[in-house]
């Protein structure tokens, strides 16, 4: 039983919040709050398995740099073996892709693209995450574009307005990614990686992120989506503050707080999601305190 729980939390469920929240926000935008049904639940489960698998394979190939960056890992502490994590990665990915194609060919194709991006993001020889632009694009396309495209009926109803939402998410995910690479700079440098954090300064990364957020704000206005306008505006304010004070705590707050706002928005549309998030937060706190002796998650 303990091993099963270890696998659940090794999938980094708190990092799955963008997947779930972006999907639910897009679902509400396109089809309304009453549209969520069993089909959506199956799609979300498939996305969860795919991204969880991507986190598994990432931990396998980032073993050394995670050690340098002092990330408390399941492999490093021996709670899960490399072979066990590899098997779970294969099983979850296979279930997701098979389910996608059983539902329809378009969803199967989307799931396959997410799987491919997740693999080449971490695994050699490509290791997109270790290169400047490819790491950014892989994240932004997988989360920002492919997740909303997996919505039931999206392919049949795609038009100009429909494509604005994935573009908005592409911009916001890009902005968040640019800040998340900053804390990993030391480990990336010592591991010989050429990430954006290695080749650019903190302020340069934040300035580029601000540009992405400006575009996201314009897109939110184009959609006439008040809540997304507010989220983009708050994000811009936090990033601007961080630009003048690029300390670790302010960087982490700037990239995490918009995710919290997105999650709260998704919970506003679907109250059951808020209950789920609260339960997840409580169990995650208890798990990491018991198994690792640390306080996680934290907003900064």
N, C-alpha and C positions, 0 to 999 in steps of 0.2 A: 504493500500500500504506500509506503514511504517513497519507493522508487517511482511509482506512478505520479505522485504529487511533485516529486523532483522534476519529472519530465514536463509536467504542466507549467511549472514556473520557469524551467529552462527555455520554454518557448517565448519567454518575456511578454506575458500577457499585457503588461502596462504599455508596452511599445506597440501593441495591436490596437490601441485606442484610435489612432488616426484611420486605420482601415475601417473599423466599425462605425466611427462617427462620420467620416466622409461619405460612406455608403448610405447611412440613414439620412443625412442632410440632402444628398442628391436624390434619394428616393422620395423624400417629402417635396422637394422642388419640382420634380417631374410629375409625380403621381398623387401627391397628397398623403396625409397621415394615415388614412384608412386603407391604403393600398398594401401595406406590409402583410404578407401571408406566408404560408408554408414554403412556397417556392423561394421567397426572399431568404428565409431562414436557412434553407439548403445552400443557397449561393453564398451567404455569409459564412456558413460553416466551411465551405470549400475554400473561400478566401483565407479564413483563419488557419486552416491546415497548410495552405500554400506558404503563407508568410511565416508561420511557425517553423515550417521546414527550412525556409530561407535563413531564419535565425539560428537554427541548428547547424547548418552547413557553414554559416559565418563564424560561429564559435569554434568549429573544427579547424578552419584555415587561419583564424586570427589568434590562435592559442598563444603564440609568442608575443605579439604586440599587446594583447590583453594583459599578459604578465607585466610587461614594461609599464603599461598605463595603470597598473594596480587595480584592474577590474576583477572583482571577486567572481570567478567563474565556476561553473559546475564541473568542467573538465579539470581545471587546475586544482580543485579541492577533492577530486576523486569521487564525487557523488554520482557522476555518470561517466561511463567509459566512452572512448572515441567510437568504438564499434557499435555500442548501444545507440549513440546519437546518430550515427550514419544509418543504421537500420530504421530508426524512427523517421528520419528525413525521407528515406525512400518510400516507406509505407504511407506517410501522410501525403506526399506529393502524388503518388500513384492513385490514391483514393480520390483526391481532389480533381485531377485531370480526367479520370474515368467518369466521375460524376458529372463534370462539365459537359463532356461529349454525350452522355446519356440524356441530359436535359436538352441540349441543342448544340449544333456545330459552332455557332458564334461564341457561346460561353466556353465551350471546350477550347476554342482557339485563344480566347482571352486568358484562360487559366494556363494554357501552355506557354503563352508569352510571359506571364508572370513567373512561371517556373523557370524558364530559360534565363530571364533577367536575374532572378534570385540566385541561380547557380553561377553564372558567369560574373556576377557581382563579387563573389568571394573566392571562387575556385580558379586555379591556374589553368591555362596560361593567360587568360584575359584579365582576371582580377580587376574588374572595372572600378572597384572601390579604391584601388591604389593609384588611380590616375585622376587628374584634375577634373575634366569635364564629364568623363564617362560615369564617374561615381554620382555626380549631381544629376545627370540625365536619367540614370537607371532608377534612382529613388523617385524623382519627380514624375517620370512616366508610369512606373509601377503603381505608386500610391495615388498620384493626382489624376492620371488619365485612365488607366486600365481598371481601377476599382469602380469608378462611376460607370464606365462602359459595360461592366458586368451586370448592371441592373436589368431585370427582365423587361423586355420590350424596348430597350434603348435603341437597338439596331433598326427596328421598324419605325421608330419615331424621331430619329436623329434629324435635326435641322440646324439652322444658324444659332438659334437661341439655346438649343440643347448642348451645343459644343462649347458654349461660354463657360458652363459650370466646370467641365474638366480642365479648361484653360485656367480658370480661377484657382482650382486646386493645384494645378501644376505650379503656378506662381507662389502660392503659400507654402507648399511643400519645399520648393526650391529655397525659399527664404529661411525656413527652419533648418534645412540641411546645412546651409552655409555656416550656421552657428554651432550645430552639433559636432562639426569636425574640429572645432577649435580646441576643446579639451584633450583631443587625441594627438595633438601635434607632436609632443615629445616621443611617444611610442612610434608614430609614423616615421619621424626622422631617423630614429635609431634602427628602424626596420628597413630603411631604404625605400620607403614609399614616396610617391610623388603626388600627394593629395593637395587639395586646394589650400589646406591649412599650412602645408609645408612651403608652398611657393608664394603665398600671400600673407600679409600681416592681418592682425585682428580687425583693424579699422577698415582695411580694404574689403575684407569679407563682409563686414557689417554694411558697408556702403553699397555693395552689390546686392545684398539682401534687401536693403531699403528700396532699391530700384524695383525689385520683384514685387515688393509689397505695394508700391505706388501703382503698378500695373494691376495688381489684384484689387485695389480699391476702385480703380476705373472700371474694371469688369463687374464688380459688385454693384456699382452704380448703373451699369448697362443692364444688369438683370433686375434692377430696382429691388434688390434684396436688402432690406434694412439691417437685419441681423449680421449679414456678412460685411456690410459697410462698417458697422460698429467694430466687428472683430478685426478687420483690416486696419481701421483707424487706431484702435488700441495697440495693435501689433506695431504699427509705425511709430507710435509714441515710445513704446518700450525699446525698440531698436534704436531710435534716435538718442534716448538716454544712454543706452549701452555704447553708442558710438563715442560719446564723450567720457565714458567711464567703463572701458572694456574689461571689467574684472570678472572672475570666474562666476561668482554668484549672479551678477547682472546678466551675463551671457546665458546662463542656464535658465534664469527666470524669463528672459525675452523669448527663448525658443520653446519653453514648456507652457507658459501661460496661454498663448493662443490655442494650443492643443486642448487645454482645459476648457477654454471658451467654446471651442468646437464641440467638445463632448457634452457640455451643458446645453448647447443649442440642440444637439441630437436628442438629449434627454427631455428637452422641452417639447419636442415633437412626439417623442415616444417615451412616456414616463417610466415604463417598465425597464428601459435601458438605464435610467438613473438608479433604479433599485439594484440592477445588476452591477453597475459601476461601484456603488457604495459597498456592496458585498465583496467585490473583487479587491477594492482598496483595503478593506479590513483584513481579509484573508492573506493578502500579499504582505501587509505589515506584520501580521502574526507569523507568517512563514519565514520571512527574512530575519525576524528577531530570533526565532527559535533555531533556525538552521545555520545562519551566518552571524547572528549577534549584531546586526546593523539595523538602522532605521531607513527603510525603503518602502515606497517611493517618497521622494521629497520634491517640493516645487523648485528648490534651488539648492 
